[in-house]
Amino acid sequence: MEASAVRASPEDDEIKGERKRPRDEAEHDGMENKASEASPLPITTEGEMPQKKFYRSRAHCNPLSHNDTFEYPTQGAEKMNWTAPQFYPNHPLLSSSDDQDSPLILPNVLDIGCGFGGLTIALSALLPDATILGLEIRAKVTEYVRLRIAALRKDHPGEYQNAAVMRSNTMKFMPNLFRMASLYKIFFCFPDPHFKRKNHPRRIISDRLLSEYAYFLKEETGRLYCITDVEDLHQWHVAKCNAHPMFRPLSEEEMKLDPCVATMIVETEEGKKVERAGTSKYYAVYQRLPTATTVSQTHPIHSGNFFLS
């Protein structure tokens, strides 16, 4: 015996509170929900100071992984437009020159692994004639620094126009972004120690990378700064830099005369954390030596300089 299907009337649905809506009405509401999900309101309005709690990210990142993408000019650093809106559209040098003889704007001070931008912003005021670029591999942290600089530019007209931030992996893409002998200073502040021996190739200062940094730094005047709160990592920095034929360490007296050293020690967010914890900071500064002809007389170049165990 077949069971007969009884169809409920619209009145029954209304009584139960379950009246079905027309299909087109339901689809319209679904499209609205998807649209609202696709375009959420920004956490921070452009020009307002961002709150750090919304932009925190993991402190550790594998720079040798291939699970992320970065934008960079494939035809070389000469194709990089540093006056684009996200970098230095109102650089002080642009306002002080006529249109027919516009200066070439290039970053000449790098804060590699800039974190939340404390040192990048401090260097902007300390070195008003320089062009400061913070480089950060984490997307959320980079966006925080970008918004922070934008807010400072809005609150202090004419200031901080020589500072910018860029998301990049400097262990891979520096040759795509910067020209030979174009940098005065490179800062490495509290980099990831990568404690495990198998992860030492991830360290930002290494035999191979020091040769790249020497290529980008100006001869005789270029300087490399490194600071950490991990003594073993500091000893690694010193060993690698001392062994490299294109660098010489600055003496204590020379470092005292460099105002960037004091700024590096106190202005980074990690440095302030270390200060609150009462632990030690270890730092060193290295000068870029002149050409290989001069260097070979005092620091003979051989494979042992570059491939230390």
Rosetta silent file (secondary structure, phi, psi, omega in degrees, C-alpha in Angstrom):
SEQUENCE: MEASAVRASPEDDEIKGERKRPRDEAEHDGMENKASEASPLPITTEGEMPQKKFYRSRAHCNPLSHNDTFEYPTQGAEKMNWTAPQFYPNHPLLSSSDDQDSPLILPNVLDIGCGFGGLTIALSALLPDATILGLEIRAKVTEYVRLRIAALRKDHPGEYQNAAVMRSNTMKFMPNLFRMASLYKIFFCFPDPHFKRKNHPRRIISDRLLSEYAYFLKEETGRLYCITDVEDLHQWHVAKCNAHPMFRPLSEEEMKLDPCVATMIVETEEGKKVERAGTSKYYAVYQRLPTATTVSQTHPIHSGNFFLS
SCORE:     score description
SCORE:     0.000 S_00000001
   1 L     0.000  127.205 -178.259    0.000    0.000    0.000 S_00000001
   2 L   -82.584  138.238  177.363    1.476    3.334   -1.062 S_00000001
   3 L   -79.294  136.280  179.973    1.619    6.159    1.446 S_00000001
   4 L   -86.737  134.580  179.524   -0.113    9.298    0.231 S_00000001
   5 L   -86.127  126.189  179.591    1.920   12.566    0.365 S_00000001
   6 L  -105.058  120.536 -177.702    0.083   15.403    2.070 S_00000001
   7 L   -91.716  126.090 -179.699    1.248   18.905    1.020 S_00000001
   8 L   -72.491  144.735  178.846    1.039   21.569    3.697 S_00000001
   9 L   -82.239  159.114  176.363   -0.769   24.743    2.793 S_00000001
  10 H   -55.343  -32.440 -179.940    0.880   28.216    3.013 S_00000001
  11 H   -65.387  -37.192  178.478   -1.381   28.884    5.989 S_00000001
  12 H   -63.843  -39.525  178.934    0.128   25.902    7.819 S_00000001
  13 H   -64.027  -38.782  179.990    3.657   27.226    7.163 S_00000001
  14 H   -66.536  -37.221  179.881    2.706   30.618    8.537 S_00000001
  15 H   -64.122  -41.121 -179.985    1.265   29.042   11.654 S_00000001
  16 H   -76.886   -8.692 -178.513    4.484   27.147   12.237 S_00000001
  17 L    75.320   24.204 -174.981    6.539   30.297   11.570 S_00000001
  18 L  -124.800   30.946 -179.054    8.369   28.590    8.736 S_00000001
  19 L   -62.710  127.839 -178.077    6.970   30.292    5.632 S_00000001
  20 L   -77.056  139.294  177.754    9.473   29.888    2.828 S_00000001
  21 L   -83.250  156.196  175.216   10.707   33.017    1.075 S_00000001
  22 L   -58.379  150.712 -175.856   10.727   33.286   -2.703 S_00000001
  23 H   -61.758  -41.611 -178.481   13.868   31.894   -4.316 S_00000001
  24 H   -66.374  -31.670  177.526   14.905   35.187   -5.870 S_00000001
  25 H   -68.059  -41.843  178.726   14.623   36.954   -2.495 S_00000001
  26 H   -64.941  -40.925  179.163   16.872   34.362   -0.821 S_00000001
  27 H   -64.722  -37.259  179.814   19.434   34.599   -3.627 S_00000001
  28 H   -63.552  -44.175  178.305   19.461   38.402   -3.338 S_00000001
  29 H   -64.915  -37.032  178.138   20.208   38.219    0.411 S_00000001
  30 H   -63.913  -38.600  178.185   22.923   35.635   -0.244 S_00000001
  31 H   -66.001  -38.168  178.113   24.599   37.927   -2.754 S_00000001
  32 H   -63.852  -41.796  179.614   24.519   40.788   -0.238 S_00000001
  33 H   -63.858  -42.093  178.553   26.136   38.602    2.415 S_00000001
  34 H   -64.099  -38.348  179.844   28.885   37.535    0.007 S_00000001
  35 H   -65.060  -39.896  179.868   29.494   41.142   -0.992 S_00000001
  36 H   -68.690  -33.019  177.456   29.836   42.203    2.616 S_00000001
  37 H   -71.676  -33.599 -176.845   32.271   39.354    3.255 S_00000001
  38 H   -74.714  -27.485 -178.158   34.321   40.214    0.176 S_00000001
  39 L  -127.734   70.723  179.518   34.752   43.884    1.089 S_00000001
  40 L   -69.804  158.442  177.610   35.072   44.192    4.876 S_00000001
  41 L   -67.289  141.703  179.605   35.676   47.546    6.468 S_00000001
  42 L   -65.408  147.729  178.104   39.386   48.330    6.927 S_00000001
  43 L   -64.784  -39.790 -178.020   40.819   47.904   10.410 S_00000001
  44 L  -128.022  129.496  175.759   42.509   51.300   10.151 S_00000001
  45 L   -73.091  138.506  179.869   41.364   54.258    8.094 S_00000001
  46 L   -55.136  128.227 -179.358   44.086   55.669    5.857 S_00000001
  47 L    98.790  -11.712  176.282   45.795   58.542    7.671 S_00000001
  48 L   -97.758  151.389  179.821   44.965   57.305   11.181 S_00000001
  49 L   -72.096  123.462 -178.752   47.560   55.788   13.495 S_00000001
  50 L   -72.136  155.763  175.120   47.164   51.980   13.468 S_00000001
  51 L   -98.832  126.597 -173.502   46.866   49.929   16.636 S_00000001
  52 H   -59.885  -29.685 -175.061   49.576   47.315   16.932 S_00000001
  53 H   -63.327  -22.596 -179.819   47.256   44.709   18.465 S_00000001
  54 H   -87.515   -6.455 -173.066   45.487   44.274   15.117 S_00000001
  55 L  -124.082   15.709  179.697   48.699   43.656   13.159 S_00000001
  56 L   -69.710  147.615 -177.138   50.625   41.200   15.289 S_00000001
  57 L  -145.098  167.736  177.839   52.145   38.269   13.454 S_00000001
  58 L   -59.271  138.567 -178.253   54.373   35.291   14.126 S_00000001
  59 L   -73.528  -25.288 -174.700   57.877   36.402   14.990 S_00000001
  60 L  -105.680  141.475 -178.848   59.494   33.577   13.027 S_00000001
  61 L  -149.091  139.331  178.665   59.398   33.139    9.281 S_00000001
  62 L   -88.514  106.250 -177.705   61.290   30.849    6.918 S_00000001
  63 L   -73.396   -9.614 -178.994   62.884   33.138    4.299 S_00000001
  64 L   -98.126    1.117  179.735   63.902   30.158    2.157 S_00000001
  65 L   -76.694  162.992 -178.861   60.372   28.820    1.670 S_00000001
  66 L  -120.175   30.323 -176.648   58.552   29.129   -1.640 S_00000001
  67 L  -102.640   21.378  178.691   54.997   29.412   -0.337 S_00000001
  68 L  -147.925  163.115 -178.052   54.621   33.146   -0.820 S_00000001
  69 L  -123.042  150.508  179.113   54.988   35.712   -3.581 S_00000001
  70 L  -135.582  147.111  177.535   56.679   39.101   -3.721 S_00000001
  71 L   -90.879  135.735  177.618   56.577   41.890   -6.268 S_00000001
  72 L  -162.077  152.423  179.989   59.862   43.016   -7.772 S_00000001
  73 L   -72.531  123.586 -177.793   61.080   44.337  -11.136 S_00000001
  74 L   -78.063  -14.404 -177.286   62.206   41.409  -13.277 S_00000001
  75 L   -99.572   12.840  175.810   64.283   43.654  -15.552 S_00000001
  76 L   108.971  165.889 -175.876   66.594   44.955  -12.831 S_00000001
  77 H   -64.105  -23.782 -179.534   66.798   47.659  -10.205 S_00000001
  78 H   -63.681  -22.244 -179.207   66.887   50.409  -12.855 S_00000001
  79 H   -88.433   -0.399 -178.209   63.192   49.744  -13.521 S_00000001
  80 L   -79.208  125.504  179.660   62.192   50.357   -9.900 S_00000001
  81 L   -99.309   99.946 -176.351   60.092   53.509   -9.479 S_00000001
  82 L   -84.523   -3.993  175.398   60.766   54.787   -5.966 S_00000001
  83 L   -96.046   10.417  176.643   58.611   57.903   -6.384 S_00000001
  84 L   -62.678  157.261 -174.986   55.460   55.770   -6.644 S_00000001
  85 L   -54.814  -30.501 -177.903   52.677   56.652   -4.149 S_00000001
  86 L   -80.816   -5.020 -178.067   53.555   53.779   -1.804 S_00000001
  87 L  -117.700  -93.910 -173.152   57.164   54.954   -1.441 S_00000001
  88 L  -128.092   63.549 -177.888   58.394   58.565   -1.754 S_00000001
  89 L   -67.943  -25.135 -178.948   55.882   60.602   -3.810 S_00000001
  90 L  -124.363   42.966  179.879   56.746   63.821   -1.928 S_00000001
  91 L   -57.455  140.132 -178.822   60.402   63.255   -1.147 S_00000001
  92 H   -53.526  -33.870 -179.951   62.113   66.469    0.104 S_00000001
  93 H   -66.951  -27.379  179.188   64.570   66.365   -2.793 S_00000001
  94 H   -71.488  -36.644 -178.683   61.681   66.540   -5.270 S_00000001
  95 H   -77.242  -19.716 -177.264   60.285   69.737   -3.771 S_00000001
  96 L   -95.591    5.939 -178.873   63.682   71.447   -3.699 S_00000001
  97 L  -127.069  157.878  176.349   64.425   70.956   -7.405 S_00000001
  98 L   -80.592  162.845 -174.106   62.854   72.180  -10.627 S_00000001
  99 H   -65.391  -29.669 -175.930   60.884   69.841  -12.866 S_00000001
 100 H   -74.465  -23.471 -179.078   63.453   69.847  -15.646 S_00000001
 101 H  -125.529   61.145 -177.026   66.231   68.534  -13.421 S_00000001
 102 L   -73.032  130.027 -178.295   64.413   66.073  -11.166 S_00000001
 103 L   -72.101  157.360  177.617   66.795   64.135   -8.892 S_00000001
 104 L   -84.852  116.034 -178.976   66.957   60.357   -8.899 S_00000001
 105 L   -91.021  117.045  178.223   65.290   59.090   -5.732 S_00000001
 106 L  -135.628  138.754  173.024   66.864   55.867   -4.481 S_00000001
 107 L   -61.588  134.509  177.105   66.849   54.313   -0.999 S_00000001
 108 L  -126.635    1.077  173.297   70.306   54.636    0.534 S_00000001
 109 E  -134.200  122.001 -177.947   69.616   53.449    4.110 S_00000001
 110 E  -112.161  134.525  170.741   67.995   50.041    4.684 S_00000001
 111 E  -110.765   92.188 -173.618   66.400   48.731    7.856 S_00000001
 112 E   -83.828  126.241 -172.137   66.204   45.033    7.006 S_00000001
 113 L    73.133   51.934 -169.105   63.659   43.177    9.101 S_00000001
 114 L   -71.309  -11.119 -179.956   62.237   46.501   10.284 S_00000001
 115 L    60.902 -131.835 -177.272   59.470   44.945   12.396 S_00000001
 116 L   -86.997   11.723  166.537   56.975   47.598   13.510 S_00000001
 117 L    88.248   12.612 -178.029   59.114   50.412   12.138 S_00000001
 118 H   -59.287  -48.063 -178.782   60.611   52.002   15.248 S_00000001
 119 H   -73.070  -39.010  179.111   64.109   52.382   13.823 S_00000001
 120 H   -55.642  -45.238 -178.630   62.902   53.264   10.311 S_00000001
 121 H   -71.846  -38.798  178.719   60.940   56.225   11.664 S_00000001
 122 H   -64.193  -39.762  179.567   63.709   57.299   14.050 S_00000001
 123 H   -68.047  -28.876  177.780   66.255   57.284   11.212 S_00000001
 124 H   -59.381  -40.250  178.600   63.933   59.451    9.116 S_00000001
 125 H   -80.488  -36.115 -178.109   64.339   62.265   11.649 S_00000001
 126 H   -70.351  -35.355 -176.792   67.989   61.537   12.439 S_00000001
 127 L  -121.124   72.248 -174.661   69.048   61.453    8.766 S_00000001
 128 L   -64.092  -22.753 -179.998   66.804   64.018    7.008 S_00000001
 129 L   -90.584   -2.734  179.866   68.982   64.038    3.883 S_00000001
 130 L   -96.914  167.868  176.577   68.869   60.242    3.518 S_00000001
 131 L  -116.725  109.028 -171.132   66.186   58.027    1.977 S_00000001
 132 E   -96.008  133.797  175.422   65.157   55.374    4.496 S_00000001
 133 E  -130.314  120.679  172.303   63.515   52.103    3.503 S_00000001
 134 E   -88.782  135.083  179.861   62.244   49.526    5.966 S_00000001
 135 E  -118.682  127.882 -176.231   62.080   45.986    4.602 S_00000001
 136 E  -141.152  138.923 -175.698   59.831   43.402    6.226 S_00000001
 137 L   -88.278  -20.447 -176.460   58.844   39.893    5.108 S_00000001
 138 L   -91.214  129.234 -172.807   55.546   39.665    7.055 S_00000001
 139 H   -64.550  -47.308 -176.631   52.524   41.157    5.279 S_00000001
 140 H   -64.295  -39.787 -179.206   50.531   42.314    8.324 S_00000001
 141 H   -69.276  -38.423  176.894   53.529   43.975    9.947 S_00000001
 142 H   -60.585  -43.327  179.503   54.443   45.712    6.682 S_00000001
 143 H   -63.961  -36.839  177.008   50.929   47.128    6.424 S_00000001
 144 H   -60.749  -46.522 -178.698   51.166   48.411    9.996 S_00000001
 145 H   -65.070  -40.037  178.705   54.390   50.302    9.217 S_00000001
 146 H   -59.841  -46.684  179.523   52.916   51.720    6.007 S_00000001
 147 H   -66.644  -35.527  179.308   49.880   53.056    7.879 S_00000001
 148 H   -64.351  -44.976  178.692   52.090   54.363   10.675 S_00000001
 149 H   -65.211  -41.105  178.855   54.224   56.371    8.244 S_00000001
 150 H   -61.630  -40.383  179.202   51.103   57.660    6.463 S_00000001
 151 H   -67.417  -39.913  178.024   49.638   58.832    9.782 S_00000001
 152 H   -65.790  -38.024  177.061   52.891   60.572   10.760 S_00000001
 153 H   -64.031  -37.407  179.783   53.017   62.332    7.385 S_00000001
 154 H   -70.547  -42.206 -177.428   49.453   63.556    7.911 S_00000001
 155 H   -76.505  -24.225 -178.571   50.054   64.744   11.488 S_00000001
 156 L  -128.260   79.206 -176.478   53.435   66.333   10.665 S_00000001
 157 L   -54.346  134.177  179.599   53.204   67.932    7.204 S_00000001
 158 L    86.920   -9.646 -179.335   56.508   67.932    5.368 S_00000001
 159 L  -107.256  161.269  177.251   58.076   65.349    7.668 S_00000001
 160 L    62.031   16.815  176.980   58.705   61.602    7.255 S_00000001
 161 L   -76.798  -11.938  178.728   58.545   61.958    3.461 S_00000001
 162 L   -98.190   14.363  179.389   61.979   60.306    3.278 S_00000001
 163 E  -123.714  142.018  178.341   60.790   57.091    4.965 S_00000001
 164 E  -154.468  170.739  179.422   58.899   54.178    3.436 S_00000001
 165 E  -135.087  151.713  179.708   58.376   50.461    3.899 S_00000001
 166 E  -144.194  138.500  174.627   58.289   47.550    1.487 S_00000001
 167 E   -86.410  121.739 -179.314   57.364   43.912    1.865 S_00000001
 168 L  -162.367  166.610  173.988   60.159   41.783    0.455 S_00000001
 169 L  -111.852  100.007 -173.536   62.509   38.899    1.084 S_00000001
 170 H   -71.285  -16.064  176.446   65.975   40.445    1.020 S_00000001
 171 H   -71.632  -13.597 -177.717   67.660   37.052    1.078 S_00000001
 172 H  -119.744  -36.346 -163.226   66.350   36.568   -2.467 S_00000001
 173 H  -115.785   10.329  178.897   65.460   39.851   -4.145 S_00000001
 174 H   -58.004  -41.940  179.376   68.010   42.544   -3.236 S_00000001
 175 H   -62.739  -21.640  178.241   69.645   42.428   -6.715 S_00000001
 176 H   -82.052  -14.934 -171.543   66.222   43.144   -8.234 S_00000001
 177 H  -112.310  -29.922 -170.490   65.669   46.226   -6.084 S_00000001
 178 L  -126.675  151.937 -177.439   68.971   48.013   -5.468 S_00000001
 179 L   -95.133  160.642  178.819   71.906   49.206   -7.530 S_00000001
 180 L   -61.241  137.760  175.952   75.580   48.604   -6.978 S_00000001
 181 L    53.097   39.788 -179.113   77.226   50.966   -4.441 S_00000001
 182 L  -104.971   -6.468 -173.180   73.924   52.766   -3.779 S_00000001
 183 E  -111.512  139.311  174.283   73.653   52.263   -0.005 S_00000001
 184 L   -91.987  -35.921 -174.575   75.248   54.162    2.866 S_00000001
 185 E  -145.175  142.747  171.926   73.911   52.026    5.700 S_00000001
 186 E  -130.347  127.700 -178.748   72.304   48.626    6.263 S_00000001
 187 E  -111.989  135.952  172.893   70.782   47.742    9.646 S_00000001
 188 E  -125.591   98.973 -173.748   70.057   44.253   10.997 S_00000001
 189 E  -108.777  117.761  177.064   68.312   44.673   14.335 S_00000001
 190 L    50.881   55.847  178.888   67.429   41.649   16.464 S_00000001
 191 L   -70.628  163.478  178.381   67.164   39.171   13.558 S_00000001
 192 L   -60.767  125.288 -177.775   65.761   35.683   14.008 S_00000001
 193 L   -69.747  -26.889 -176.174   68.540   33.572   15.638 S_00000001
 194 L    46.168   68.285 -170.034   67.476   30.316   13.931 S_00000001
 195 L   -59.759  -40.580 -175.463   69.091   28.363   16.765 S_00000001
 196 L   -65.876  139.669 -177.800   69.091   24.904   15.174 S_00000001
 197 H   -59.170  -36.388 -179.136   72.188   24.155   13.156 S_00000001
 198 H   -66.696  -18.924 -179.768   70.110   22.908   10.226 S_00000001
 199 H   -98.803    3.162  179.461   68.458   26.358   10.089 S_00000001
 200 H   -58.319  -31.459  175.693   71.688   28.395   10.071 S_00000001
 201 H   -61.452  -16.124  178.457   71.368   28.964    6.285 S_00000001
 202 H   -81.840  -10.101 -177.745   68.298   31.049    7.118 S_00000001
 203 L   -65.667  141.128 -172.623   70.337   33.580    9.093 S_00000001
 204 L   -74.149  -19.004  173.711   70.352   37.033    7.537 S_00000001
 205 L  -112.797  117.927 -178.325   74.114   37.460    7.944 S_00000001
 206 L  -149.002  172.015 -179.915   76.121   34.750    6.200 S_00000001
 207 H   -57.669  -48.959 -177.271   79.205   34.385    4.027 S_00000001
 208 H   -65.836  -46.346 -176.049   77.220   34.558    0.793 S_00000001
 209 H   -68.694  -31.276  177.369   74.919   37.402    1.827 S_00000001
 210 H   -61.718  -34.222  176.613   77.794   39.530    3.116 S_00000001
 211 H   -65.598  -36.628  175.047   79.194   39.540   -0.416 S_00000001
 212 H   -65.658  -45.813 -179.427   75.846   40.880   -1.629 S_00000001
 213 H   -61.104  -39.072  178.194   75.783   43.558    1.058 S_00000001
 214 H   -63.647  -34.677  178.750   79.321   44.593    0.109 S_00000001
 215 H   -64.335  -38.616 -175.979   78.176   44.911   -3.508 S_00000001
 216 H   -85.857  -24.460 -179.074   75.382   47.321   -2.567 S_00000001
 217 E   -78.083  147.100  177.428   77.279   49.387    0.010 S_00000001
 218 L   -71.336  139.181  179.461   79.340   52.406   -1.035 S_00000001
 219 L   -64.019  138.776  175.072   83.070   51.846   -0.836 S_00000001
 220 L    72.178  -32.004 -178.670   84.849   53.351    2.178 S_00000001
 221 L  -107.571  -21.315 -178.304   81.725   55.091    3.528 S_00000001
 222 L   -68.172  142.244 -179.024   79.153   52.279    3.587 S_00000001
 223 E  -132.742  145.193  177.610   78.432   50.706    6.964 S_00000001
 224 E  -115.447  125.581 -177.064   76.743   47.520    8.148 S_00000001
 225 E  -114.699  136.365  175.756   75.099   47.537   11.617 S_00000001
 226 E  -141.239  139.148  179.643   73.974   44.470   13.558 S_00000001
 227 E  -144.881  143.937  179.750   72.496   44.119   17.032 S_00000001
 228 E  -155.178  164.044  173.755   70.981   41.195   18.951 S_00000001
 229 L  -105.767    8.278  179.222   70.209   40.049   22.478 S_00000001
 230 L  -107.816  112.014 -174.397   71.526   36.529   21.743 S_00000001
 231 H   -62.382  -39.965  179.213   75.238   36.304   22.506 S_00000001
 232 H   -61.177  -39.129  178.534   75.789   33.207   20.348 S_00000001
 233 H   -68.643  -37.842  176.662   74.245   34.993   17.366 S_00000001
 234 H   -60.689  -42.642  178.083   76.411   38.057   18.019 S_00000001
 235 H   -63.802  -35.261  174.711   79.501   35.845   17.952 S_00000001
 236 H   -62.302  -47.812  179.263   78.266   34.425   14.637 S_00000001
 237 H   -56.955  -47.470 -177.380   77.888   37.973   13.232 S_00000001
 238 H   -64.102  -44.367 -178.711   81.358   38.949   14.377 S_00000001
 239 H   -62.531  -44.572 -178.384   82.985   35.770   13.038 S_00000001
 240 H   -67.403  -45.421 -177.656   81.360   36.087    9.617 S_00000001
 241 H   -70.004  -39.138  178.383   82.025   39.814    9.224 S_00000001
 242 H   -63.458  -33.881 -177.148   85.616   39.617   10.504 S_00000001
 243 H   -79.952  -18.013 -176.362   86.388   36.854    8.023 S_00000001
 244 L   -79.723  133.704 -173.521   84.961   38.667    5.033 S_00000001
 245 L   -73.060  -10.838 -176.336   87.593   40.575    3.026 S_00000001
 246 L  -100.838    7.974 -179.243   85.360   43.557    2.227 S_00000001
 247 E  -132.643  149.206  170.710   84.598   44.638    5.809 S_00000001
 248 E  -131.908  143.991 -179.396   86.515   45.916    8.802 S_00000001
 249 E   -75.022  144.458  173.379   85.118   46.348   12.341 S_00000001
 250 L   -80.977  144.672  177.195   84.700   49.815   13.806 S_00000001
 251 L   -76.200  169.286  177.957   86.461   50.486   17.093 S_00000001
 252 H   -59.467  -40.026 -179.957   84.585   51.512   20.235 S_00000001
 253 H   -64.913  -41.666  179.088   85.663   55.109   19.692 S_00000001
 254 H   -65.274  -38.699  179.657   84.390   55.112   16.100 S_00000001
 255 H   -67.916  -34.361  178.400   81.051   53.674   17.167 S_00000001
 256 H   -65.524  -28.528 -179.378   80.634   56.361   19.838 S_00000001
 257 L   -82.659   -8.960 -179.582   81.022   59.025   17.162 S_00000001
 258 L   -97.836  110.543 -178.237   78.266   57.481   15.023 S_00000001
 259 H   -65.156  -20.574  179.514   74.812   58.696   16.202 S_00000001
 260 H   -67.476  -27.630 -179.729   73.135   55.829   14.367 S_00000001
 261 H   -65.372  -49.135  178.602   74.606   53.340   16.836 S_00000001
 262 H   -61.848  -38.992  178.810   72.886   54.925   19.838 S_00000001
 263 H   -65.062  -42.626  179.156   69.641   55.166   17.872 S_00000001
 264 H   -60.192  -36.382 -175.520   69.854   51.505   16.859 S_00000001
 265 H   -70.491  -34.164 -169.750   70.283   50.462   20.498 S_00000001
 266 H  -111.112  -15.963 -167.981   67.212   52.260   21.882 S_00000001
 267 H   -96.654  -17.636 -179.393   64.655   52.808   19.097 S_00000001
 268 L   -77.027  152.184  178.439   63.596   49.347   17.912 S_00000001
 269 H   -62.591  -40.327  178.393   60.584   47.669   19.497 S_00000001
 270 H   -65.368  -38.967  178.001   62.656   44.560   20.249 S_00000001
 271 H   -61.859  -39.021  178.103   65.356   46.719   21.814 S_00000001
 272 H   -67.322  -35.856  176.257   62.816   48.326   24.117 S_00000001
 273 H   -62.447  -45.416  178.694   61.563   44.864   25.088 S_00000001
 274 H   -62.485  -39.412  178.921   65.091   43.796   25.945 S_00000001
 275 H   -61.870  -42.964  179.221   65.563   46.987   27.938 S_00000001
 276 H   -65.814  -34.231 -179.910   62.432   46.284   30.002 S_00000001
 277 H   -76.908  -15.757  179.066   63.618   42.727   30.629 S_00000001
 278 L    76.226   20.357  179.274   66.995   44.007   31.823 S_00000001
 279 L   -96.429  174.671 -171.637   69.004   41.693   29.561 S_00000001
 280 L   -87.872  155.507  172.633   72.066   42.522   27.476 S_00000001
 281 L  -119.001  139.284 -179.401   72.366   43.805   23.922 S_00000001
 282 E  -122.380  130.801 -176.308   75.291   42.902   21.689 S_00000001
 283 E  -144.953  161.497  177.693   76.160   44.959   18.641 S_00000001
 284 E  -154.687  154.550  178.710   78.871   45.603   16.082 S_00000001
 285 E  -131.928  138.658 -178.198   79.405   47.934   13.129 S_00000001
 286 E  -127.109  139.678  178.962   81.481   47.224   10.018 S_00000001
 287 E   -96.367  138.361  174.819   82.883   49.564    7.400 S_00000001
 288 E   -74.522  122.510 -178.949   82.867   48.689    3.705 S_00000001
 289 L   -79.520  162.654  179.765   86.475   48.575    2.556 S_00000001
 290 L   -69.134 -167.573 -171.012   87.667   49.991   -0.790 S_00000001
 291 L   -57.111  164.040 -175.989   88.213   48.028   -3.988 S_00000001
 292 H   -60.660  -29.111  179.834   89.660   44.538   -4.133 S_00000001
 293 H   -62.080  -43.027  178.430   93.034   45.877   -5.305 S_00000001
 294 H   -73.439  -39.785 -176.917   93.482   47.736   -2.021 S_00000001
 295 H   -64.276  -38.415 -174.890   91.873   45.001    0.035 S_00000001
 296 H   -61.968  -21.081  179.934   94.136   42.270   -1.298 S_00000001
 297 H   -75.050  -30.028 -177.480   97.134   43.959    0.294 S_00000001
 298 H  -111.987  -27.674 -179.973   95.748   43.667    3.820 S_00000001
 299 L  -130.091   84.225 -178.881   93.069   40.951    3.538 S_00000001
 300 L   -53.027  132.469 -178.221   94.134   38.315    0.996 S_00000001
 301 L   -90.851  124.103  176.116   91.080   36.975   -0.829 S_00000001
 302 L  -152.110  173.100 -174.176   90.807   33.189   -0.929 S_00000001
 303 H   -60.386  -27.761 -179.559   88.088   30.571   -0.610 S_00000001
 304 H   -65.244  -22.086  177.688   88.504   30.454    3.155 S_00000001
 305 H   -70.074  -26.461 -171.484   87.107   33.988    3.410 S_00000001
 306 H  -110.259  -21.061 -174.182   83.798   32.937    1.940 S_00000001
 307 L  -125.758   62.441  177.159   83.238   29.302    2.841 S_00000001
 308 L   -80.546  150.259 -179.916   83.917   28.983    6.530 S_00000001
 309 L   -78.941    0.000    0.000   82.495   26.025    8.366 S_00000001
